[in-house]
Amino acid sequence: MKPQIIKIKNFKGFGPRFAMRTVLPNTSVFCLLLTMVIGMALSLASCKKFVEIPPPNTQLVTTSVFANNATATSAQIAIYAQMWGNAESYSLAVNMGLYSDELQNYSTGSGQIQLYSNSLTSGTGPNTWQDYYQYIFYANLVISGLQSTAGCSPAVKNQLTGEALFVRAFCHFYLTNTYGDVPLALTTDPNITGKLSRTPRLQVMQQVIADLQSAQNLLNSNYVDGTDTVVTTERVRPNKSAALSLLARAYLYMGDYSKNPSSSYYVKADSAASAVIANSEYSLSLLSDVFLENSSEAIWQWQTPQPTIYDTQDGANFILTGAPSTGSTNFTTISTQLLNAFEPGDQRLVNWIGSITEGATTYYFPYKYKVGNAYLNQEYTMVLRLGEQYLIRAEARAHDGNSGGAVSDLNMIRSRAALPNYAGATDQASLLAAILHERQVELFAEWGHRWFDLERTGNAPVVMGGQNGVCQYKGGTWNSNNYQLLFPVPQSDILVDHNLTQNTGY
């Protein structure tokens, strides 16, 4: 029997959250760690914060989980099931979409209203902090368990260690880009994690890069199945290309953060993205096929655990079947700002935005995922894809003075959307503006890309501030000191860990 997915409505006021309910006895891939490790950790973390999680029974965990290839693999794969179950893809997309200029809010929930009006407080922010530190805890548990326990073959140990390092980097990446300086958690030792202070963002990003470089060296080039050695067509476990893809993004962001126009990070971003683009495993899909399971564009996806009631949370919660809800699901539409950003003839407007008319009003919604509140086993949750790599390389090349290469990559994305080649100015500022616009209409409603792009490029105050500090697109207020560029650290964690400090403005 496999884990059941149960929907928990109105979880802390920030949209749907999901929990894994495991039925015993069971030793399936998704259940094993949930019953032996994650189940233990969650039972503690459900009422305590990450910094309070006490030490696990290391001897029991080590001997039970990491003593052989099968159970150790189950431990790592269960982390992905937990991330899927917690709707992390949809949560980041909707939260950052509301916070930026992508989505219009119809919910009357306080959490959604605060996101939409850019008025978060230290006691009402989304759950990103708690969720991602839990995944880091699990990843560190896998890393330490594999290091301290004999039983796994060298090949399997390398693959699983690489995956755990990848997860740790993935989570630290989103944490530092949401909150700025954040605790760098590299151990499960509660004597350390309970006293962590905030590490400067650049240092966190350097650790992200180091973890991804290590992961790249350890991971398989191919996608592997549950044996860690047999090649599969399922793209649901990270491989070398997944590590390279996130590494390319991290290098690009570091180029922006370093404030150095000649930064070597842009060259490194170009190189990493080029390695992925050159891999014959990947190609740009038809717009209608991008988000299908195992599409040619997919670099890493999350497989839908079974049994469940729909293919993806993104599809279930973005697709409208009537007027937007005032509750915690299906409560957003595409903003007028985003809708107007598409050029005439852009087929992404046709393929990736849906509409429904109720009375005299037509509502537009993200329609990248076509399967809504149903399970058809057709779509997986997209985490990393090739389209972003072309845009990363285009931006890196624009920064590095390779305008011809930047335009060529930009046109790869435009051509797929049935748009003419870019014919604008090719000075650096013009190219970067064109690439940012292309990212807006290519990556909308995916993993908060729009907000992170506005924040890292310095464009957020202009877009969000509007006139007199009021965003013209949604009426949200923006403070002139720009403290809203960062989310508030949960006050409950600050009360527990006295080494933590709050972001300015909260």
C-alpha positions as CSV (number, residue, x, y, z in Angstrom):
1,M,0.0,0.0,0.0
2,K,1.3,3.5,-0.9
3,P,1.0,6.7,1.0
4,Q,-2.3,8.5,0.8
5,I,-2.5,12.2,0.2
6,I,-5.0,14.0,2.3
7,K,-5.8,17.7,1.7
8,I,-5.7,20.0,4.6
9,K,-7.7,23.1,3.8
10,N,-6.7,26.7,4.8
11,F,-3.3,25.7,6.3
12,K,-2.2,28.8,8.2
13,G,-4.1,30.9,5.8
14,F,-1.7,30.6,2.9
15,G,-3.4,28.2,0.5
16,P,-3.6,24.5,0.4
17,R,-1.1,22.3,2.2
18,F,-0.9,18.6,2.1
19,A,0.2,15.8,4.4
20,M,1.4,12.3,3.9
21,R,-0.7,9.7,5.7
22,T,1.1,6.3,5.8
23,V,-0.8,3.1,6.3
24,L,1.2,0.4,8.1
25,P,2.7,-2.1,7.6
26,N,4.4,-0.9,4.5
27,T,7.9,-0.8,3.0
28,S,7.2,0.9,-0.3
29,V,9.6,3.6,-1.7
30,F,7.5,6.5,-0.4
31,C,6.5,5.1,2.9
32,L,9.7,3.8,4.4
33,L,11.3,7.0,5.5
34,L,8.0,8.5,6.3
35,T,7.4,5.8,8.9
36,M,11.0,5.4,10.2
37,V,12.6,8.9,9.9
38,I,10.4,11.6,8.5
39,G,7.5,10.4,10.5
40,M,9.6,10.7,13.7
41,A,10.8,14.1,12.7
42,L,7.5,15.4,11.7
43,S,5.8,14.3,14.9
44,L,8.3,16.5,16.7
45,A,8.4,19.3,14.2
46,S,4.6,19.5,14.0
47,C,4.6,21.4,17.3
48,K,8.2,22.7,17.3
49,K,10.4,24.7,15.0
50,F,13.4,23.4,13.0
51,V,15.8,24.7,15.6
52,E,14.1,22.8,18.3
53,I,14.1,19.4,16.7
54,P,15.9,17.1,19.2
55,P,18.5,14.6,18.2
56,P,17.1,11.5,16.5
57,N,17.8,8.0,17.8
58,T,20.9,7.9,15.6
59,Q,21.7,4.2,16.2
60,L,18.1,3.1,15.3
61,V,18.0,5.4,12.2
62,T,21.4,4.4,11.0
63,T,20.9,0.6,11.3
64,S,17.3,0.6,10.1
65,V,17.6,2.9,7.1
66,F,21.1,3.2,5.8
67,A,22.2,-0.5,6.2
68,N,21.4,-1.4,2.6
69,N,20.8,0.1,-0.8
70,A,17.0,-0.3,-0.9
71,T,16.1,1.3,2.4
72,A,18.7,4.1,2.0
73,T,17.2,4.9,-1.4
74,S,13.7,4.9,0.1
75,A,14.9,7.5,2.6
76,Q,16.1,9.9,0.0
77,I,13.1,9.5,-2.4
78,A,10.7,10.1,0.5
79,I,12.0,13.6,0.8
80,Y,10.6,14.4,-2.7
81,A,7.3,12.9,-1.8
82,Q,7.2,15.2,1.2
83,M,8.0,18.2,-0.9
84,W,5.3,17.2,-3.4
85,G,2.9,16.6,-0.5
86,N,3.5,20.0,0.9
87,A,2.7,21.6,-2.5
88,E,6.0,23.5,-2.6
89,S,5.8,24.2,-6.3
90,Y,2.3,25.7,-6.1
91,S,3.0,27.5,-2.8
92,L,6.0,29.4,-4.2
93,A,4.2,30.1,-7.4
94,V,1.1,31.5,-5.8
95,N,2.8,33.3,-2.9
96,M,5.4,35.0,-5.0
97,G,2.9,35.6,-7.8
98,L,0.7,37.5,-5.4
99,Y,3.6,39.4,-3.9
100,S,4.8,40.5,-7.3
101,D,2.7,41.6,-10.3
102,E,1.7,38.2,-11.7
103,L,-1.5,37.3,-10.0
104,Q,-4.7,39.0,-8.9
105,N,-6.1,37.9,-5.5
106,Y,-9.8,37.2,-4.8
107,S,-9.3,35.5,-1.5
108,T,-10.6,37.1,1.7
109,G,-8.0,35.2,3.8
110,S,-5.6,37.4,5.7
111,G,-2.5,35.7,4.5
112,Q,-3.4,36.1,0.8
113,I,-4.4,39.8,1.4
114,Q,-1.1,40.5,3.1
115,L,0.9,38.9,0.3
116,Y,-1.1,40.8,-2.3
117,S,-0.7,44.2,-0.5
118,N,3.0,43.6,0.4
119,S,2.1,43.9,4.1
120,L,3.5,40.8,5.6
121,T,4.3,40.7,9.3
122,S,6.7,38.6,11.3
123,G,3.8,36.5,12.6
124,T,2.0,35.9,9.4
125,G,4.5,35.0,6.6
126,P,4.2,31.8,4.5
127,N,5.6,28.5,5.6
128,T,8.7,28.5,3.4
129,W,11.1,28.9,6.4
130,Q,9.7,26.0,8.3
131,D,9.2,23.7,5.4
132,Y,12.6,24.1,3.8
133,Y,14.6,23.8,7.0
134,Q,12.8,20.5,7.6
135,Y,13.9,19.3,4.1
136,I,17.5,20.4,4.9
137,F,17.3,18.5,8.2
138,Y,16.2,15.3,6.3
139,A,18.9,15.8,3.7
140,N,21.6,16.2,6.4
141,L,20.2,13.1,8.0
142,V,20.8,11.2,4.8
143,I,24.3,12.6,4.3
144,S,25.4,11.7,7.9
145,G,23.7,8.3,7.8
146,L,25.5,7.3,4.6
147,Q,28.8,8.6,6.0
148,S,28.5,6.7,9.3
149,T,26.9,3.5,8.1
150,A,28.4,0.7,6.0
151,G,26.0,-1.3,3.9
152,C,25.4,0.7,0.7
153,S,27.4,0.0,-2.3
154,P,29.8,2.8,-3.4
155,A,27.8,3.7,-6.5
156,V,24.5,4.0,-4.5
157,K,26.2,5.9,-1.7
158,N,27.5,8.4,-4.3
159,Q,24.2,8.8,-5.9
160,L,22.2,9.3,-2.7
161,T,24.8,11.6,-1.2
162,G,24.7,13.7,-4.4
163,E,20.9,13.9,-4.2
164,A,20.9,14.9,-0.6
165,L,23.5,17.6,-1.3
166,F,21.4,18.8,-4.2
167,V,18.3,19.0,-2.0
168,R,20.3,20.9,0.7
169,A,21.5,23.4,-2.0
170,F,18.0,23.7,-3.5
171,C,16.5,24.6,-0.1
172,H,19.2,27.0,1.0
173,F,18.9,28.7,-2.4
174,Y,15.2,29.5,-2.0
175,L,15.6,30.4,1.7
176,T,18.3,33.0,1.1
177,N,16.6,34.5,-1.9
178,T,13.4,34.9,0.1
179,Y,14.8,36.0,3.5
180,G,18.3,37.3,2.7
181,D,20.8,36.3,5.4
182,V,19.7,32.9,6.8
183,P,21.1,30.2,9.0
184,L,23.3,27.8,7.1
185,A,22.4,24.4,8.4
186,L,25.0,21.7,7.6
187,T,24.3,19.2,10.4
188,T,21.6,17.5,12.4
189,D,23.3,18.2,15.7
190,P,20.7,20.1,17.8
191,N,23.5,21.6,19.9
192,I,24.5,23.5,16.7
193,T,21.1,23.9,14.9
194,G,19.5,25.3,18.0
195,K,21.9,28.2,18.2
196,L,22.4,29.1,14.6
197,S,22.7,32.8,13.6
198,R,22.1,34.2,10.2
199,T,24.8,33.7,7.6
200,P,25.3,36.5,5.0
201,R,23.5,35.8,1.7
202,L,26.7,35.7,-0.3
203,Q,28.2,33.0,2.0
204,V,25.0,31.0,1.8
205,M,25.1,31.2,-2.0
206,Q,28.7,30.1,-1.9
207,Q,27.7,27.0,0.1
208,V,24.9,26.4,-2.4
209,I,27.4,26.4,-5.2
210,A,29.8,24.2,-3.3
211,D,27.1,21.7,-2.6
212,L,26.0,21.6,-6.2
213,Q,29.5,21.2,-7.4
214,S,29.9,18.2,-5.1
215,A,26.5,16.8,-6.2
216,Q,27.4,17.2,-9.8
217,N,30.5,15.0,-9.2
218,L,28.6,12.3,-7.4
219,L,25.3,12.1,-9.4
220,N,24.7,9.8,-12.4
221,S,24.7,11.4,-15.8
222,N,21.6,9.4,-16.6
223,Y,18.3,9.2,-14.8
224,V,18.2,6.1,-12.5
225,D,15.4,4.1,-11.1
226,G,14.9,2.9,-7.5
227,T,18.0,0.7,-7.7
228,D,20.2,3.8,-8.3
229,T,22.0,2.0,-11.2
230,V,19.4,1.1,-13.8
231,V,18.7,3.8,-16.4
232,T,15.1,5.0,-16.6
233,T,13.0,7.4,-18.7
234,E,11.5,8.8,-15.6
235,R,13.1,12.2,-14.9
236,V,12.1,12.3,-11.2
237,R,15.5,12.0,-9.5
238,P,18.2,14.6,-9.8
239,N,21.2,13.8,-12.1
240,K,24.3,15.7,-13.2
241,S,22.2,17.9,-15.5
242,A,19.9,18.9,-12.6
243,A,22.8,19.9,-10.5
244,L,24.3,21.9,-13.4
245,S,21.0,23.6,-14.1
246,L,20.6,24.9,-10.6
247,L,24.3,25.7,-10.6
248,A,23.8,27.9,-13.7
249,R,21.0,29.7,-11.9
250,A,23.1,30.2,-8.7
251,Y,26.0,31.6,-10.8
252,L,23.7,34.0,-12.5
253,Y,22.3,35.2,-9.2
254,M,25.8,35.5,-7.7
255,G,26.8,37.7,-10.7
256,D,23.9,40.0,-9.8
257,Y,24.6,40.0,-6.1
258,S,28.4,40.6,-6.5
259,K,27.6,44.0,-8.1
260,N,30.7,43.4,-10.3
261,P,30.0,43.9,-14.1
262,S,33.0,41.8,-15.0
263,S,32.2,39.1,-12.5
264,S,33.4,35.6,-13.5
265,Y,30.1,34.3,-12.2
266,Y,28.4,35.2,-15.5
267,V,31.0,33.2,-17.4
268,K,30.4,30.3,-15.1
269,A,26.6,30.6,-15.6
270,D,27.1,30.5,-19.4
271,S,29.3,27.4,-19.1
272,A,27.0,25.5,-16.8
273,A,23.9,26.3,-18.9
274,S,25.8,25.4,-22.1
275,A,26.6,22.0,-20.8
276,V,22.9,21.3,-20.2
277,I,21.8,22.7,-23.5
278,A,24.4,20.6,-25.3
279,N,23.1,17.4,-23.7
280,S,21.1,15.6,-26.4
281,E,18.8,14.2,-23.7
282,Y,17.0,17.6,-23.7
283,S,15.2,19.6,-26.3
284,L,12.6,22.4,-26.3
285,S,9.1,20.8,-26.3
286,L,6.1,21.9,-28.1
287,L,4.3,24.4,-25.8
288,S,1.5,22.0,-25.4
289,D,3.9,19.3,-24.2
290,V,6.3,21.1,-21.8
291,F,4.6,20.0,-18.6
292,L,3.8,16.4,-19.5
293,E,5.5,13.7,-17.5
294,N,9.0,13.1,-18.8
295,S,8.8,15.7,-21.5
296,S,11.9,16.3,-23.6
297,E,12.3,19.7,-21.8
298,A,12.1,18.3,-18.3
299,I,15.4,18.3,-16.4
300,W,13.8,17.5,-13.0
301,Q,10.2,16.8,-12.2
302,W,8.3,15.4,-9.2
303,Q,6.5,12.3,-9.8
304,T,2.9,12.2,-8.5
305,P,2.7,9.7,-5.6
306,Q,-0.2,7.3,-5.6
307,P,-3.0,7.1,-4.7
308,T,-4.0,10.8,-5.1
309,I,-6.8,12.8,-6.6
310,Y,-5.0,14.9,-9.2
311,D,-1.8,15.1,-11.3
312,T,-0.3,18.3,-9.8
313,Q,-1.3,20.8,-7.1
314,D,-0.5,23.5,-9.6
315,G,-3.1,22.4,-12.0
316,A,-5.6,21.6,-9.2
317,N,-5.3,25.0,-7.6
318,F,-4.7,27.4,-10.6
319,I,-7.2,26.1,-13.1
320,L,-10.6,27.8,-12.7
321,T,-13.9,26.1,-13.4
322,G,-15.9,29.1,-12.4
323,A,-15.4,32.5,-10.8
324,P,-12.4,32.7,-8.5
325,S,-13.0,31.5,-4.9
326,T,-12.8,33.8,-1.9
327,G,-11.2,30.9,0.0
328,S,-7.8,29.3,0.0
329,T,-7.9,27.4,-3.3
330,N,-8.5,28.5,-6.9
331,F,-8.6,32.2,-5.7
332,T,-6.2,33.8,-8.2
333,T,-6.3,35.0,-11.8
334,I,-3.6,36.3,-14.2
335,S,-3.0,40.0,-13.5
336,T,-3.7,42.6,-16.1
337,Q,0.0,43.5,-16.0
338,L,1.0,40.0,-17.0
339,L,-1.8,39.6,-19.5
340,N,-0.7,42.8,-21.3
341,A,2.9,41.8,-21.3
342,F,2.4,39.2,-24.1
343,E,3.2,40.4,-27.6
344,P,0.6,39.9,-30.4
345,G,0.9,36.4,-31.8
346,D,2.6,34.9,-28.7
347,Q,1.4,31.3,-28.6
348,R,2.2,31.1,-24.9
349,L,-0.9,33.3,-24.4
350,V,-2.9,30.7,-26.3
351,N,-1.3,27.6,-24.8
352,W,-0.4,28.6,-21.2
353,I,-3.3,30.9,-20.2
354,G,-6.8,29.6,-19.8
355,S,-10.0,31.6,-19.4
356,I,-13.6,31.1,-18.2
357,T,-16.5,33.5,-18.5
358,E,-19.0,34.0,-15.8
359,G,-21.7,36.4,-16.6
360,A,-20.1,39.5,-18.2
361,T,-16.6,38.8,-16.7
362,T,-13.9,36.7,-18.2
363,Y,-11.2,35.4,-15.8
364,Y,-7.8,34.3,-17.0
365,F,-5.7,31.8,-15.1
366,P,-2.3,29.9,-15.4
367,Y,-2.9,27.0,-17.7
368,K,0.5,25.5,-18.1
369,Y,-0.8,22.3,-16.4
370,K,-3.9,21.2,-18.2
371,V,-5.1,18.6,-15.7
372,G,-7.1,20.2,-12.9
373,N,-8.8,18.5,-10.1
374,A,-8.5,15.0,-11.5
375,Y,-5.9,12.2,-11.7
376,L,-5.0,11.3,-15.3
377,N,-1.4,10.4,-14.8
378,Q,-0.3,12.7,-17.6
379,E,1.6,15.5,-15.9
380,Y,4.4,15.7,-13.3
381,T,5.3,18.8,-11.4
382,M,8.1,20.6,-13.3
383,V,11.0,21.8,-11.1
384,L,13.8,22.5,-13.6
385,R,13.5,22.7,-17.4
386,L,15.5,23.6,-20.5
387,G,13.7,26.8,-21.4
388,E,15.1,28.5,-18.3
389,Q,18.6,27.4,-19.3
390,Y,18.4,29.3,-22.6
391,L,17.3,32.4,-20.7
392,I,20.0,32.0,-18.1
393,R,22.7,31.7,-20.8
394,A,21.2,34.7,-22.7
395,E,21.4,36.9,-19.6
396,A,24.9,35.7,-18.7
397,R,26.1,36.4,-22.2
398,A,24.5,39.8,-22.2
399,H,26.4,40.7,-19.0
400,D,29.6,39.3,-20.5
401,G,29.4,41.3,-23.7
402,N,28.4,38.5,-26.0
403,S,25.3,40.2,-27.5
404,G,25.2,37.9,-30.5
405,G,25.0,34.8,-28.3
406,A,22.5,36.4,-26.1
407,V,20.2,37.3,-29.0
408,S,20.6,33.8,-30.4
409,D,19.4,32.2,-27.1
410,L,16.6,34.7,-26.7
411,N,15.4,33.8,-30.2
412,M,15.3,30.1,-29.4
413,I,12.6,30.9,-26.8
414,R,10.8,33.4,-29.0
415,S,10.8,31.1,-32.0
416,R,9.0,28.4,-30.0
417,A,6.4,30.9,-29.0
418,A,5.9,31.7,-32.8
419,L,7.3,35.2,-32.3
420,P,9.7,36.9,-34.7
421,N,13.4,37.2,-33.9
422,Y,14.4,40.0,-31.5
423,A,15.0,43.1,-33.5
424,G,15.6,45.6,-30.7
425,A,18.7,47.4,-29.6
426,T,21.7,45.2,-28.6
427,D,23.4,47.4,-26.0
428,Q,23.6,45.6,-22.7
429,A,20.8,47.5,-20.9
430,S,18.4,46.9,-23.8
431,L,19.2,43.2,-24.0
432,L,18.9,42.7,-20.3
433,A,15.5,44.4,-20.3
434,A,14.4,42.2,-23.3
435,I,15.5,39.0,-21.5
436,L,13.8,40.0,-18.3
437,H,10.6,40.5,-20.3
438,E,11.0,37.1,-21.9
439,R,11.5,35.5,-18.5
440,Q,8.3,37.2,-17.4
441,V,6.1,35.6,-20.1
442,E,8.0,32.3,-20.2
443,L,8.4,31.4,-16.5
444,F,5.3,32.9,-15.0
445,A,3.5,30.9,-12.3
446,E,6.6,28.7,-11.9
447,W,8.6,28.7,-8.6
448,G,8.4,32.4,-8.0
449,H,10.7,33.3,-10.9
450,R,9.1,36.7,-11.5
451,W,9.6,37.9,-7.9
452,F,13.1,36.6,-7.6
453,D,14.0,38.2,-11.0
454,L,12.6,41.6,-9.8
455,E,14.5,41.4,-6.5
456,R,17.9,40.2,-7.8
457,T,18.0,42.7,-10.8
458,G,17.0,45.7,-8.7
459,N,13.8,46.2,-10.6
460,A,11.4,45.5,-7.8
461,P,11.2,49.0,-6.4
462,V,10.4,50.4,-9.8
463,V,7.7,47.8,-10.6
464,M,6.2,47.5,-7.1
465,G,6.6,51.1,-6.0
466,G,4.7,52.7,-8.8
467,Q,3.8,56.3,-8.0
468,N,4.0,57.5,-4.5
469,G,4.8,54.1,-3.2
470,V,1.6,52.5,-4.5
471,C,1.8,49.7,-7.0
472,Q,-0.3,50.8,-10.0
473,Y,-1.1,47.1,-10.9
474,K,-2.7,46.0,-7.6
475,G,-2.7,48.9,-5.1
476,G,-0.2,47.3,-2.8
477,T,1.9,49.7,-0.8
478,W,5.7,49.8,-1.1
479,N,8.0,51.5,1.5
480,S,10.7,53.7,0.1
481,N,13.4,52.0,2.2
482,N,12.6,48.8,0.2
483,Y,12.5,46.5,3.3
484,Q,9.8,44.4,1.5
485,L,12.5,43.0,-0.8
486,L,12.9,40.4,2.0
487,F,10.3,38.4,3.8
488,P,10.1,38.5,7.6
489,V,11.8,35.8,9.6
490,P,9.1,33.9,11.6
491,Q,8.9,35.5,15.0
492,S,8.3,32.2,16.6
493,D,11.8,31.0,15.5
494,I,13.4,34.2,16.8
495,L,11.8,33.6,20.2
496,V,13.3,30.1,20.3
497,D,16.7,30.8,18.8
498,H,18.0,34.0,20.4
499,N,20.8,34.2,17.9
500,L,18.3,34.9,15.1
501,T,17.5,38.5,14.2
502,Q,14.6,40.0,12.3
503,N,14.8,41.7,8.9
504,T,14.6,45.5,8.9
505,G,11.1,46.8,8.7
506,Y,9.4,43.9,10.5
